[in-house]
Amino acid sequence: METEFELKTGPQGHIYLPKKIREVFGEKLKLMPNAHAAAIYPADADLQAVIASLQLIVRDLTLRLESLSAAEVKRNG
């Protein structure tokens, strides 16, 4: 599965979820937002598995940030 999707809201505020996500997560989802991000997971998910998945996502984001920072340092010499 892809590791990142760009989503857009329609005029009524609806978000289209790609078919790959719907097939994996099912029809009933939970959304847990905070001030800067949100987690979407199946309504019947094992919360320990959700936490483990979120920890992997945080690691991936950290690596991406480090990669961007390294590229910026390289460009600026």
C-alpha positions as CSV (number, residue, x, y, z in Angstrom):
1,M,0.0,0.0,0.0
2,E,1.2,3.5,-0.7
3,T,2.5,5.3,2.3
4,E,0.9,8.7,1.6
5,F,-2.3,9.9,0.0
6,E,-3.4,13.4,-0.8
7,L,-7.0,13.9,0.1
8,K,-9.3,16.8,-0.8
9,T,-12.6,17.9,0.7
10,G,-15.5,18.5,-1.6
11,P,-17.8,21.6,-1.4
12,Q,-19.9,19.9,1.4
13,G,-16.8,18.9,3.4
14,H,-16.8,15.3,2.4
15,I,-13.4,13.5,2.0
16,Y,-13.0,10.8,-0.6
17,L,-11.0,7.9,0.7
18,P,-9.1,5.9,-2.0
19,K,-10.4,2.5,-2.7
20,K,-7.3,0.8,-1.3
21,I,-8.0,2.5,2.1
22,R,-11.6,1.5,2.0
23,E,-10.8,-2.1,1.2
24,V,-8.3,-2.4,4.1
25,F,-10.1,-0.4,6.7
26,G,-13.7,-1.3,5.9
27,E,-16.9,0.9,6.0
28,K,-16.9,1.9,9.6
29,L,-14.0,4.1,10.7
30,K,-13.0,6.3,13.6
31,L,-11.2,9.6,13.3
32,M,-9.2,10.9,16.2
33,P,-8.0,14.4,15.6
34,N,-5.9,16.8,17.6
35,A,-4.6,20.3,16.8
36,H,-2.2,19.3,14.0
37,A,-3.0,15.8,12.8
38,A,-5.6,13.0,12.8
39,A,-5.6,9.2,12.9
40,I,-8.1,7.2,10.9
41,Y,-8.6,3.6,11.8
42,P,-11.3,0.8,11.6
43,A,-14.0,1.2,14.2
44,D,-13.4,-2.3,15.5
45,A,-9.5,-2.1,15.4
46,D,-7.4,-3.4,18.2
47,L,-6.1,-0.2,19.9
48,Q,-2.7,-1.7,20.6
49,A,-2.3,-2.4,16.9
50,V,-3.4,1.1,16.1
51,I,-0.8,2.5,18.5
52,A,1.9,0.3,17.0
53,S,1.0,1.5,13.5
54,L,1.0,5.1,14.6
55,Q,4.5,4.6,16.0
56,L,5.7,3.4,12.6
57,I,4.1,6.4,10.9
58,V,5.8,8.7,13.4
59,R,9.2,7.0,12.6
60,D,8.5,7.4,8.9
61,L,7.7,11.1,9.3
62,T,10.8,11.6,11.4
63,L,13.0,10.0,8.7
64,R,11.4,12.2,6.0
65,L,12.1,15.3,8.1
66,E,15.7,14.3,8.7
67,S,16.1,13.6,4.9
68,L,14.7,17.0,4.1
69,S,16.9,18.7,6.6
70,A,20.0,16.9,5.2
71,A,19.1,17.8,1.7
72,E,18.7,21.5,2.8
73,V,22.1,21.5,4.5
74,K,23.6,19.9,1.4
75,R,22.1,22.6,-0.9
76,N,23.2,25.4,1.4
77,G,26.7,24.0,1.6
